[in-house]
Amino acid sequence: AMKKILRPILCGGVLAALLCTPSLAAEQGDFSLLVNGEPVTFTDAAPVLKDGRSFLPAVTTFQALGFAQEDIVWDGETQTVTASKDGAAISLTVGDSAVTWTGPSWSQTSEDGTSGSAGGSGGIAYLDTAPYIDPATNRTYIPVGLVADILGCRVAWDGETSTVIIDDVDAILAENTETYELMDQYLDYARKYSQGNYQVEGSYLLTSAPGEMESGAEIIHTVGGGYSMVTNQTAMQFAMDMSIGGTIMGAPISPIDMNLDMRADLDTGMLYLYFQSEDLEYLMNNNVQINGETIEFQIPDQWYSLDMKAVYDEAYGPGFYEELIALSAVSQEAAFAQTLEELLKSDTLILTSTATTSDYLEALNQLLGDSHFQKSGSTYTSTLEQDGVTILFHLCTSGSQVNGYGLEMTTADPEAQMTMTMEMKGDDMSLLLEMAGMTMEMDGVYRPSSAAPETEPPAGATVVDLMDALTGAIDPAPEPAAA
């Protein structure tokens, strides 16, 4: 995952705000505000945290969101502020949680808090806190996050810097002049491996850096074997042979062999694992003794289930997994520019004060935009350097078509050094990863398959929830799966 994106501290917008002596900077209030990646300066009223919500002066807020000053109207009799832009108008009334608009609309929140599209003729949304007038400044304050959400903007709160982030992705993309012809060619190449059933067969080897035992003997651990995978856009079936061994003073260690099976339904997020090792059972039965008695060790003959959708949603919020799947589906059909738009509008990119939508777009353009690729022979290469991480992205071409790609990533942090090289040429894949005193090598060959991947354990198999197993909450007599 990309690290947080740094913005230049000194830029024209910040400098101009600092030189504007009559104004009141946002950091003088309870929080700061970034709109489309730029800090907002307030002239006569500061941001306020009230009743657990972020409030901002209405006029300044609408101006920051792109509404012209002359299109923001205050009706003193009804205490209503109305802002108009692009053929639409939005109105908020002091003390009233209802927000109304006419013309093309953005999004809608019903009185019970649910959200959805309001179509193109207008609608009503309900806030869970109403606008109010601050008696000290006589300014109307509105709950900025909720209003911006209604307007279709991305809204986030950065607790570390006490900053509200509001990004109008459509406005940001309207200023984007980058093109993505090479990435369109890349998507054409990559799609064939997900728009059908493919079998992948290959091998892998993990090798630790030489270590030293208490006796002073040098030991090297290795984990290796072969794997076979059947995959398509919505499912995956994976089988791996694993041999754990190594050498002591150059002499081989007797290996322990294991087998791992994994099946996954990517639409539902359900993952199933199966693990067996006769060698491990034998080793444990001959070494584990209590009061001189050997304790029989046996790996249960059962599958373990893991709900990845629930895991992602718990970690990042409800709907996060569905967004990942939706993004994957878009990339299978749309041009890269549309895929990029859907990515920037999704909650899968976490917004912070140092990683706004504009920052993400800038970094993605540096890595994937046409103007940032340098051609050498039939290979195009782009480079992204950020936060001590250097990424090189290679696109191999033949004529006007991409027929392979490569990715190189290195970190400069001496405490977390890592080098990764991944390459896909035609149907052949290779990977080399070096980090934390470990080296991993992996290869694989993709071939079309007439068989679809299995997504569930065999009929009649015993299935145990993996999280229950890890927490010791297993039913003493798990029920077999239905035949």
Disulfide bonds with the S-S distance in Angstrom:
none
